[in-house]
Amino acid sequence: MSSSTDPGATGRPWTAPVAQGPVSATVALPGSKSLTNRALVLAALSAAPTRISAPLRARDTLLMAGALRSLGIGVRDDGADWVVEPGELTGGPVECGLAGTVMRFVPPLAALATGDSDFDGDPPARTRPMSTLLDGLRQAGALISDQGRGALPFTVHGTGSLPGGRVRIDAAASSQFVSALLLAGPRFDKGLDLIHVGASLPSLPHIEMTVAALRAAGASVDTGGANRWRIHPGTLQASDQVIEPDLSNAAPFLAAALVTGGSVTAPLWPLSTNQPGALLADLLTSMGATVICNEAGLTVTGAGPIGPLVADLHDVSELTPVLVALAALADGESVITGVAHIRGHETDRLAALAAELTGLGGDVTETADGLVLRPAALHGGRWRSYADHRMAQAGAVLGLAVPGVEIDDIGCTTKTLADFPGMWQQLLAPPGSAAPSEPVRTVG
């Protein structure tokens, strides 16, 4: 069922364009991946049809929609919207690609189905940790066959219901394990009493996003205790929803303002949100940007050298690759901490960033939970993306200032942006002109 082709092998490399001057652009961002996939799951578990407007349509969300269809849920296109029509969960094959939300959010639904569901994904997905979720589901009463691997591929043997109750897991490797169980918790016979027993949780804003989405769909969620969530059993009634722009996907475009000494505006930036990407405003300000947020959106303006970044990115770890690219261009030593868990993302992002920056002449030290970067004269060369969209975006940011950066797989950015190269070319185009877009190559 998984793709037989390595998604990193997409043919000739993509040469990142060098900025010819300060950028001046408005970048309209598509919907949030995190909000889109949470909305799809909750709509699938609700009692009545739900309309999701302005959803992200990229590989991760298309895989989620396909997974729900495979389990028996109707996900219908209506113009740019999706209309989700709940039905009996019947089970079926689930293709996860490289989408962590699919491989983690969908198994609890499969446990509620009336048949078997076989999960698999792209070859690199088989190295991503899954044992925490599978163990949690087993505690809740699920039957799962994984041959002891604790990873893809595996089969969930749906029995039509799940007892639920007390579940104890160590989710220090990913907040998605907590969100996955919480999203399905209202459908468990006894609800869910979920306790995290490990070290500090990464990406806590994503768990807060999940809790807010559950409450908006009518779920009763108690969060009185630290690292403990109680979900009461009940019927979900998801409301029609308009998806906010994806603030994490804004990172490379806003970073371009600092690299080029220009100005970039992201319209429709929410003044209040649970998205971790909202912290970009403070992080970029600390690196020397001027940031204004108002009803028109978020505008980032760069002037002068890029300042170093000393930050714990534990709660915003998905921003690490782009921020590290900026730090590699800074005029002082940057120290990134709190992100040991990103070793288990699409790739070991810390090792990958250290290796690729060193290959371009960077001065980087890899630590147990982050990176230390010192100023160095960078040069062009091959930038490996490791089939990781955030790594490819980081390479594009570096290429604004470093001629000759060749990204081996720009097509992997379709994971969360349908046409990143086209948007990037348009970012660099003179105002009022139309920039040509190199087609995005995808496989699988």
C-alpha positions in Angstrom: 0.0 0.0 0.0 2.9 2.4 0.7 4.6 4.3 -2.1 7.2 2.2 -3.8 9.2 5.3 -4.7 11.4 7.2 -2.2 9.9 10.7 -2.0 13.4 12.1 -1.8 14.2 10.9 -5.3 12.5 13.5 -7.5 15.1 14.1 -10.3 17.2 17.2 -10.8 17.8 19.6 -7.9 16.1 22.9 -7.6 18.4 25.9 -7.4 17.2 28.3 -4.7 16.8 31.8 -6.2 19.1 34.5 -4.8 17.3 37.7 -3.7 18.3 40.6 -6.0 17.2 43.2 -3.5 14.8 43.8 -0.6 11.6 41.9 -1.0 8.3 43.7 -0.8 5.4 41.3 -0.9 2.1 40.2 0.5 1.9 36.4 0.8 -1.6 34.8 1.1 -1.2 31.7 3.1 -3.4 28.6 2.7 -5.3 27.1 5.7 -3.6 25.6 8.7 -2.7 22.0 8.4 -3.1 21.4 12.1 -6.6 23.0 12.2 -7.7 21.3 9.0 -6.9 17.8 10.1 -8.4 18.3 13.6 -11.5 19.7 12.0 -11.7 16.7 9.6 -11.4 14.1 12.5 -13.9 15.8 14.7 -16.4 16.2 11.8 -16.0 12.5 11.1 -17.0 11.7 14.7 -19.8 14.1 14.8 -23.5 13.5 14.6 -24.3 15.7 11.6 -22.6 16.9 8.4 -20.0 19.7 8.8 -18.7 22.2 6.3 -15.0 23.0 6.5 -14.2 26.2 4.6 -10.7 27.4 3.4 -9.1 24.1 4.4 -5.5 23.4 3.5 -5.3 21.3 0.4 -1.8 19.7 0.4 -0.5 16.2 0.7 -1.0 15.8 4.5 -4.6 17.0 4.4 -5.5 15.1 1.2 -4.2 12.0 2.9 -6.4 12.7 5.9 -9.4 13.1 3.8 -8.6 9.9 1.9 -8.1 8.0 5.2 -11.5 9.0 6.5 -13.1 8.0 3.2 -11.4 4.6 3.5 -12.9 4.2 6.9 -16.4 4.9 5.6 -16.8 8.7 6.1 -18.0 10.9 3.4 -15.6 13.8 2.6 -17.2 15.7 -0.4 -15.7 18.5 -2.4 -17.9 21.6 -2.7 -15.9 24.2 -4.5 -13.0 25.0 -2.2 -14.7 23.6 0.8 -15.0 20.1 2.2 -18.3 18.8 3.5 -17.9 15.9 5.9 -20.8 13.4 6.1 -20.4 11.1 9.1 -21.3 7.5 8.8 -20.6 4.1 10.3 -16.8 3.5 10.6 -16.2 0.3 8.6 -12.4 0.1 8.4 -10.2 -0.1 5.4 -6.6 0.5 4.2 -5.0 3.8 5.3 -2.2 5.4 3.4 -0.3 7.7 5.8 2.4 9.1 3.5 4.7 11.1 5.8 1.8 12.7 7.7 2.2 12.4 11.4 -1.4 13.5 12.0 -2.7 10.7 9.7 -0.6 7.9 11.2 -1.5 9.1 14.8 -5.0 10.7 14.6 -6.6 8.0 12.5 -5.8 4.7 14.4 -8.2 5.6 17.3 -11.0 6.0 14.7 -10.0 2.7 13.2 -10.4 1.1 16.6 -14.0 2.3 16.7 -14.7 0.8 13.2 -16.3 -2.6 12.5 -13.5 -4.1 10.5 -9.7 -4.2 10.1 -7.7 -1.2 9.0 -4.2 -1.6 7.6 -1.9 1.4 8.1 1.3 2.1 6.1 3.1 5.0 4.6 6.2 6.1 2.7 9.4 4.2 3.7 10.7 7.0 5.9 7.4 7.0 7.8 8.2 3.5 9.1 11.0 4.9 11.3 8.7 7.4 13.1 7.8 6.5 16.6 4.3 5.0 17.1 4.6 2.7 20.1 3.3 5.3 22.6 0.0 5.6 20.7 -0.4 1.9 20.1 0.3 1.2 23.8 -2.3 3.8 24.8 -4.9 2.4 22.4 -4.3 -1.1 23.8 -4.8 0.2 27.3 -8.1 1.7 26.1 -9.1 -1.8 24.8 -8.0 -1.8 21.2 -6.7 -4.8 19.3 -3.6 -4.1 17.2 -1.2 -6.2 15.3 2.3 -4.6 14.8 4.6 -7.7 15.2 6.3 -5.8 18.1 7.6 -3.1 15.9 5.8 -0.1 17.4 5.8 1.5 14.0 4.2 1.3 10.6 3.0 -0.9 9.1 0.3 -2.2 11.6 -3.3 -3.3 11.6 -6.0 -2.1 13.9 -8.7 -4.7 14.4 -11.9 -2.6 14.9 -14.6 -4.0 17.0 -17.2 -1.2 16.7 -16.4 0.4 20.1 -13.7 1.0 22.6 -14.0 0.8 26.4 -11.6 3.7 27.1 -11.1 4.8 30.7 -7.7 5.4 32.3 -4.7 5.5 30.0 -1.2 6.4 31.0 1.4 7.2 28.3 4.8 8.9 28.0 4.2 11.4 25.2 7.6 13.2 25.5 8.4 12.3 21.9 5.3 14.0 20.4 2.3 15.9 21.5 0.4 14.2 18.7 0.1 11.1 20.8 -2.0 13.1 23.3 -4.1 14.8 20.7 -4.8 11.6 18.9 -6.3 10.0 21.9 -8.2 13.1 23.0 -9.9 13.6 19.7 -11.5 10.2 19.8 -12.1 10.2 23.5 -15.7 11.3 23.5 -16.6 8.2 21.5 -15.1 5.8 24.0 -17.6 4.0 26.1 -16.2 5.3 29.4 -14.6 8.4 27.9 -10.9 8.9 28.5 -8.8 9.7 31.5 -5.4 10.4 29.9 -2.3 10.9 32.0 1.1 11.8 30.6 3.8 10.3 32.8 7.1 11.3 31.1 9.3 14.4 30.8 7.9 17.8 29.8 5.5 17.7 26.8 6.7 19.2 23.5 4.5 21.5 21.4 2.0 22.1 24.2 0.1 24.7 22.1 -0.9 21.9 19.8 -2.6 20.1 22.7 -4.3 23.3 23.7 -5.5 23.6 20.1 -6.9 20.1 20.3 -8.7 20.8 23.6 -10.2 24.0 22.2 -11.4 22.2 19.0 -13.0 19.5 21.2 -14.8 22.0 23.3 -16.0 23.8 20.2 -17.5 20.5 19.0 -19.4 20.1 22.3 -17.0 17.7 24.1 -16.7 18.0 27.9 -12.9 18.2 28.7 -11.5 18.6 32.2 -7.9 19.9 32.3 -7.6 20.7 36.0 -4.5 18.5 36.7 -1.1 18.9 35.2 -0.5 16.5 32.4 -4.0 15.0 32.8 -7.1 15.3 30.6 -10.5 13.8 31.3 -12.8 13.5 28.4 -16.5 12.6 29.2 -18.3 10.3 26.8 -20.9 12.0 24.6 -22.1 13.1 21.2 -20.0 15.5 19.2 -21.7 18.3 17.3 -18.9 20.0 15.2 -19.9 23.3 13.7 -19.2 24.7 10.3 -15.6 26.1 10.4 -13.4 28.5 8.5 -9.8 27.5 8.8 -7.2 30.1 9.8 -4.1 30.6 7.6 -1.2 28.3 8.5 1.1 30.4 10.6 3.9 27.9 10.6 4.0 27.9 6.8 4.5 31.7 7.1 7.9 31.2 8.6 10.1 31.0 5.4 8.3 33.9 3.8 8.5 36.2 6.8 12.2 35.1 7.3 12.8 36.5 3.8 12.2 40.0 5.1 15.1 39.7 7.5 17.4 38.0 5.0 16.8 40.7 2.3 16.1 43.7 4.4 12.7 43.9 3.0 9.1 43.7 4.1 6.6 40.8 3.9 2.9 40.9 5.0 0.9 37.8 5.8 -2.8 38.9 5.6 -5.6 37.6 7.8 -3.2 36.9 10.6 -5.4 36.0 13.6 -5.1 38.4 16.6 -6.0 35.5 18.9 -5.1 31.9 18.0 -3.8 28.5 19.4 -1.4 28.1 16.6 2.2 27.9 17.8 3.3 29.8 14.7 1.9 33.0 16.3 5.2 33.1 18.3 7.0 34.0 15.1 6.3 37.6 15.9 8.3 37.6 19.1 11.1 35.3 17.7 11.7 37.4 14.6 11.6 40.6 16.7 14.4 39.1 18.9 16.5 38.7 15.7 16.1 42.3 14.7 12.9 42.5 12.8 10.2 45.1 13.1 6.9 43.4 13.4 3.4 45.0 13.2 0.2 43.0 13.7 -3.1 44.6 13.1 -6.4 43.9 11.2 -4.5 43.9 7.9 -2.3 41.1 8.9 1.3 40.6 10.2 4.0 42.6 8.6 7.7 41.8 9.2 10.4 44.3 8.1 14.1 43.6 8.2 16.8 46.2 8.4 20.5 45.8 9.1 22.2 42.5 10.2 20.3 39.5 11.4 20.7 39.2 15.2 21.5 35.8 16.8 18.8 33.8 18.4 19.0 32.3 21.9 15.8 30.5 22.5 14.1 27.4 23.8 11.9 26.2 21.0 10.2 23.4 22.9 6.7 24.6 22.2 7.3 25.8 18.6 9.7 23.1 17.4 8.3 23.0 13.8 9.7 26.4 13.3 13.3 25.2 14.1 14.6 24.5 10.6 13.7 28.0 9.2 14.9 29.8 12.4 18.2 27.8 12.3 18.6 28.9 8.6 18.2 32.5 9.8 20.6 31.9 12.7 23.2 30.6 10.2 23.1 34.0 8.6 23.2 36.0 11.9 26.1 38.2 13.1 26.6 36.4 16.4 26.3 33.0 18.2 22.9 31.4 18.3 21.9 28.7 20.8 18.7 26.7 20.1 17.5 24.4 22.9 14.5 22.3 23.9 14.0 20.4 20.7 15.4 17.0 21.2 12.1 15.5 20.1 12.5 16.8 16.6 14.9 13.9 16.0 11.8 11.8 15.6 10.0 14.0 13.0 10.1 13.5 9.2 13.9 13.0 9.8 16.3 13.7 12.6 16.1 17.4 12.1 18.9 18.3 14.4 21.4 15.9 12.7 20.1 16.9 9.3 20.5 20.7 9.9 23.9 20.2 11.4 25.1 18.1 8.4 23.7 20.3 5.7 24.9 23.6 7.2 28.4 22.1 7.8 28.4 21.0 4.1 27.8 24.7 3.1 30.7 25.9 5.3 28.6 26.6 8.5 30.0 26.4 12.0 27.5 24.2 13.8 27.6 22.1 17.0 24.9 19.6 17.6 23.9 19.3 21.2 21.6 16.8 23.0 18.5 19.0 22.6 19.5 21.6 20.0 22.2 23.4 18.0 24.8 26.1 18.6 25.6 28.2 15.5 28.5 30.6 15.0 29.0 33.1 12.1 30.7 31.6 9.1 31.2 32.2 5.4 28.7 30.0 3.7 29.0 28.8 0.1 26.7 27.1 -2.3 26.3 23.4 -2.7 23.8 20.5 -2.4 21.2 20.8 0.3 19.5 17.5 1.2 15.9 17.8 2.3 15.5 14.2 3.6 12.0 14.2 2.2 11.2 16.8 4.9 9.3 19.9 3.9 10.7 22.1 6.7 14.3 21.2 5.7 13.5 22.2 2.1 12.1 25.5 3.2 15.2 26.1 5.3 17.4 25.6 2.2 15.3 28.1 0.3 15.8 30.7 3.0 19.6 30.2 3.0 19.6 30.4 -0.8 18.3 34.0 -0.7 21.7 35.1 0.5 24.0 32.2 -0.6 24.3 31.7 -4.3 24.3 28.1 -5.6 22.2 26.3 -2.9 20.7 23.3 -4.7 17.8 21.6 -2.9 17.6 17.9 -3.9 13.8 17.6 -3.4 11.7 20.7 -3.4 8.7 18.5 -4.3 8.5 17.4 -0.7 7.1 20.8 0.2 3.8 19.7 -1.2 3.3 18.0 2.2 1.9 21.3 3.5 2.0 23.8 0.5 0.7 22.8 -2.9 3.1 25.1 -4.8 5.9 26.4 -2.5 8.3 27.1 -5.5 5.7 29.2 -7.2 5.0 31.2 -4.0 8.7 31.6 -3.5 9.3 32.9 -7.0 6.4 35.3 -6.6 7.8 36.5 -3.3 11.0 37.6 -5.1 9.2 39.1 -8.1 9.1 42.9 -8.5 5.8 44.3 -7.4 3.1 44.0 -10.1 5.0 41.4 -12.1 4.1 37.7 -12.5 6.9 35.3 -11.6 7.3 32.1 -13.4 6.8 29.0 -11.3 8.9 25.8 -11.7 6.4 22.9 -11.5 6.5 21.0 -8.2 7.4 17.4 -8.8 5.7 14.9 -6.6 5.8 11.1 -6.3 3.7 8.5 -4.6 
